[in-house]
Amino acid sequence: MNREMYLKELIEAKYGTVRNFSEQIKVPYTTVRSILERGVLNAKMENIINICKGLGITPEQLYNFEDSIVANISKIAVRLTERRQNNVYNFAKKQYSEQKNVIQMPVKSEVKLYGAVSAGTGEYLLDNNPELVPYEGDVPEHDYAVIVNGVSMRPLFEDKQIIFVKKTFEARSGQVVIAYYDNQAYVKKYVNDEKGARFVSLNKSYDDMPIDETHETQIIGVVVL
């Protein structure tokens, strides 16, 4: 089962039809259908965010579907008899019902902040001199944390939002990355398609940043979504 098939089955299980789902999340039906047909990796990030919110999953789970526990459960479940599939479904439904009844208390902790990344005009990361700052919420597995300055990555990230990053020098097209661009640090969506490689802002008020011989560029991490 690939990402798109999994996505379609999840939509139909929760909303009945793709059209009903698109109306609920206020994304055009033709857009959702195109994503299911042409592929998740070719879709705009803002559409992926809205789709994932509507389904109660994260973009990271969708992008990393082949390695996710949801994918592994799906691969096993489709091989079961109908009776055993019903057992799996009833158990999952019971777990979900119990989860909804648990009152989640805010998790407060401290994270090591390694400076700022720009969602605008460029920033400089700190060099091995992190600042310990308070953080409220779940802290995902990560290598370092940074703060966003600017609004070019709205609606995904707000100004002054803390984000978490896994170190890597490579990324797939469609992933949100931390990158040096002409010696300044940015958070952008990395895109590499028939139009060429570039860093893209989700806020369309900002121009794309081409990756070519006229600019010094290096990806240094992928944002944990």
Secondary structure, DSSP 8 states (H G I E B T S, - for coil): --HHHHHHHHHHHHHSSHHHHHHHHT--HHHHHHHHHH-GGGS-HHHHHHHHHHHT--HHHHHTGGGSHHHHHHHHHTTS-HHHHHHHHHHHHHHHHHHHTS-----EEEEEEEEEEEESS-B-B-SS--EEEEEES---S-SEEEEEEESTTTTTS-TT-EEEEEE-S---TT-EEEEEETTEEEEEEEEEETTEEEEE-SSTTS--EE-STTS-EEEEEEE--
